[in-house]
Amino acid sequence: MVFSIDMRRIKRQSYRIIRQDDLSDVCAGLMLGIMAIFFLEFRYSVALIVGCSMQTIVLPVCRKKFAYPRVGYVKFPGRADKKSLIVWDIAVPLIVVGLIICAGIWVRPLLPLCLGAFLAGLSLAGARITGYVRDYIFVGLFLASGLVGLILALLGYDPFVVTAYQLWGLSGILIPVGLIQLIRFLRKYPKSIKEAKNDNV
């Protein structure tokens, strides 16, 4: 007898379980908060690298310590390895710098909107996998922040300063929401799988 396995459904369920920890939102908030420093002072370009490391280095380390021992971990073929993740530490900052240069050359007021749309696009990719309502809310939040930033820029405020406060505002939302969800996750899974098995023996 031949059984067909819906790998897409399995991947989605696996991602949804891991996503419960909401560490990704906490790290995303830290990333945006750190990257905002660059928009206020271009000399601190290292803030882009440090910010991106929140997602590519800090997030995996935290999940290995807090999430995986409690809910398990499944590695699917084609999953991004450490080398490809490190590349993001270079690729994403370059994309942001390119965005800044393009906005600075042509239409500076569009910078907050472009960045908001960029973040919304990244968030939408994850939302389509999890199907969580809050992930779609974040997509709308990113777009709304871009529109508000555009309005402020058109009113005469410095687009780079507006973008910095835009990122800090988003950070101020993502981190508390993520921490609340993380606390709920730790209460739901107070012990690791190994500890739970030992208690049942």
C-alpha positions as CSV (number, residue, x, y, z in Angstrom):
1,M,0.0,0.0,0.0
2,V,1.3,3.4,-1.0
3,F,0.7,6.4,1.3
4,S,1.1,10.0,0.1
5,I,2.7,12.5,2.5
6,D,1.7,16.1,2.4
7,M,5.1,17.6,3.2
8,R,3.7,21.2,2.8
9,R,1.1,20.6,5.5
10,I,3.7,18.9,7.8
11,K,6.1,21.8,7.3
12,R,3.4,24.3,8.1
13,Q,2.4,22.5,11.3
14,S,6.0,22.3,12.3
15,Y,6.5,26.0,11.7
16,R,3.3,26.9,13.5
17,I,4.4,24.9,16.6
18,I,7.8,26.6,16.7
19,R,6.3,30.0,16.0
20,Q,4.3,29.8,19.3
21,D,7.4,30.9,21.2
22,D,7.3,34.3,19.4
23,L,11.0,34.7,19.8
24,S,11.1,35.8,16.2
25,D,9.0,38.9,17.0
26,V,11.2,39.7,20.0
27,C,14.4,39.4,17.8
28,A,12.7,41.3,15.0
29,G,11.9,44.1,17.4
30,L,15.5,44.2,18.6
31,M,16.7,44.1,15.0
32,L,14.6,47.1,14.0
33,G,15.5,49.0,17.1
34,I,19.2,48.6,16.5
35,M,19.0,49.4,12.8
36,A,17.2,52.6,13.6
37,I,20.5,54.0,14.9
38,F,21.9,53.9,11.4
39,F,19.2,56.2,10.0
40,L,20.0,58.9,12.6
41,E,23.8,58.7,12.0
42,F,25.2,57.0,8.9
43,R,28.6,56.5,10.6
44,Y,27.1,53.7,12.6
45,S,26.6,51.4,9.6
46,V,27.6,48.5,11.8
47,A,24.2,48.8,13.4
48,L,22.8,47.2,10.2
49,I,25.0,44.1,10.7
50,V,24.3,43.9,14.4
51,G,20.6,44.3,13.8
52,C,20.4,41.5,11.2
53,S,22.4,39.2,13.5
54,M,19.3,39.3,15.9
55,Q,17.5,37.1,13.3
56,T,20.3,35.1,11.9
57,I,22.4,34.3,15.0
58,V,20.5,35.3,18.2
59,L,17.2,33.8,17.2
60,P,18.5,30.3,16.4
61,V,20.5,30.3,19.6
62,C,17.5,31.3,21.7
63,R,15.3,28.7,20.0
64,K,17.8,26.0,20.5
65,K,17.8,26.8,24.2
66,F,14.1,27.6,24.9
67,A,11.9,26.2,22.1
68,Y,13.4,23.1,20.6
69,P,13.8,21.2,23.9
70,R,10.1,21.8,24.7
71,V,8.4,21.1,21.3
72,G,11.1,19.3,19.3
73,Y,12.7,20.1,16.1
74,V,12.4,18.8,12.5
75,K,14.9,19.6,9.8
76,F,13.5,19.5,6.4
77,P,15.5,19.0,3.1
78,G,16.4,22.4,1.6
79,R,16.2,24.2,4.9
80,A,18.6,27.1,5.0
81,D,21.9,26.2,6.6
82,K,24.2,28.4,8.7
83,K,26.2,29.6,5.8
84,S,23.1,30.9,3.9
85,L,21.8,32.5,7.1
86,I,25.1,34.3,7.6
87,V,24.8,35.6,4.0
88,W,21.7,37.4,5.1
89,D,23.8,39.4,7.5
90,I,25.4,40.9,4.4
91,A,22.6,40.8,1.9
92,V,19.9,42.5,4.0
93,P,22.1,45.5,5.0
94,L,23.1,45.9,1.3
95,I,19.5,45.9,0.3
96,V,18.7,48.5,3.0
97,V,21.7,50.7,1.9
98,G,20.6,50.4,-1.7
99,L,17.1,51.4,-0.8
100,I,18.4,54.4,1.1
101,I,20.6,55.5,-1.9
102,C,17.7,55.1,-4.4
103,A,15.4,57.1,-2.1
104,G,18.0,59.7,-1.4
105,I,18.7,60.2,-5.1
106,W,15.2,60.3,-6.4
107,V,12.4,60.7,-3.9
108,R,13.5,60.9,-0.3
109,P,10.0,61.2,1.2
110,L,9.3,57.6,-0.1
111,L,12.0,56.1,2.2
112,P,9.6,55.3,5.1
113,L,7.0,53.9,2.7
114,C,9.6,51.7,0.9
115,L,11.0,50.4,4.1
116,G,7.5,49.7,5.5
117,A,6.6,47.8,2.3
118,F,9.9,45.9,2.4
119,L,9.2,44.7,6.0
120,A,5.5,43.9,5.1
121,G,6.7,41.7,2.2
122,L,9.1,39.8,4.5
123,S,6.4,39.4,7.1
124,L,3.8,38.3,4.6
125,A,6.0,35.4,3.5
126,G,5.9,34.0,7.1
127,A,2.2,34.8,7.6
128,R,1.3,32.7,4.5
129,I,3.0,29.8,6.1
130,T,1.6,30.0,9.7
131,G,-1.8,31.5,8.8
132,Y,-1.8,33.2,12.2
133,V,-4.0,36.3,12.4
134,R,-1.4,38.3,14.3
135,D,1.2,37.7,11.6
136,Y,-1.2,39.3,9.1
137,I,-1.8,42.1,11.6
138,F,1.9,42.8,11.6
139,V,1.9,43.0,7.8
140,G,-0.8,45.7,8.0
141,L,1.2,47.4,10.8
142,F,4.3,47.6,8.7
143,L,2.4,49.1,5.8
144,A,0.6,51.6,8.0
145,S,3.9,52.7,9.5
146,G,5.2,53.3,6.0
147,L,2.1,55.4,5.1
148,V,2.4,57.5,8.3
149,G,6.1,58.0,7.7
150,L,5.4,59.1,4.1
151,I,2.8,61.7,5.4
152,L,5.3,63.0,7.9
153,A,8.0,63.2,5.3
154,L,5.7,65.1,3.0
155,L,5.0,67.5,5.8
156,G,8.6,68.5,5.9
157,Y,10.2,66.2,8.5
158,D,13.5,64.6,7.7
159,P,12.7,61.2,6.0
160,F,15.7,59.6,7.7
161,V,14.7,60.7,11.2
162,V,11.1,59.7,10.4
163,T,12.4,56.3,9.4
164,A,14.4,55.9,12.6
165,Y,11.4,56.7,14.8
166,Q,9.3,54.4,12.5
167,L,11.6,51.5,13.3
168,W,11.7,52.4,17.0
169,G,7.9,52.5,17.1
170,L,7.6,49.1,15.4
171,S,10.2,47.8,17.8
172,G,8.2,49.1,20.8
173,I,5.2,47.0,19.6
174,L,7.0,43.8,18.5
175,I,9.1,43.3,21.6
176,P,6.3,43.5,24.2
177,V,3.9,41.4,22.1
178,G,6.7,38.8,21.6
179,L,7.6,38.7,25.3
180,I,3.9,38.2,26.3
181,Q,3.6,35.3,23.9
182,L,7.0,33.9,25.0
183,I,5.8,33.8,28.6
184,R,2.6,32.0,27.5
185,F,4.7,29.5,25.6
186,L,6.9,28.8,28.6
187,R,3.9,28.3,30.8
188,K,2.3,26.0,28.3
189,Y,5.6,24.0,28.0
190,P,7.2,24.4,31.4
191,K,9.5,21.4,30.9
192,S,11.5,20.0,28.1
193,I,10.4,16.8,26.4
194,K,13.2,14.9,28.2
195,E,12.1,16.2,31.6
196,A,8.5,15.4,30.9
197,K,9.4,11.8,29.9
198,N,11.4,11.4,33.1
199,D,8.4,12.6,35.2
200,N,6.2,10.0,33.6
201,V,8.6,7.1,34.3
